[in-house]
């Protein structure tokens, strides 16, 4: 069964009229989620967000490496 959320992820407002609201479905099967939006613009803005891990993560790797060497945080390796 598909999960459904009526909280617009761009505004965190509850979408009341879901029968008229734009939506999209992320994933497939029982792990799929139907996401409703207050407006088509919010849906488009959501789709324009770069997915985590899809860009150049060299800067993030440097941060993790620095934290691993920090005696206050301990090793994460």
Order of alpha helices (4+ residues) and beta strands (2+ residues): beta-beta-beta-alpha-alpha
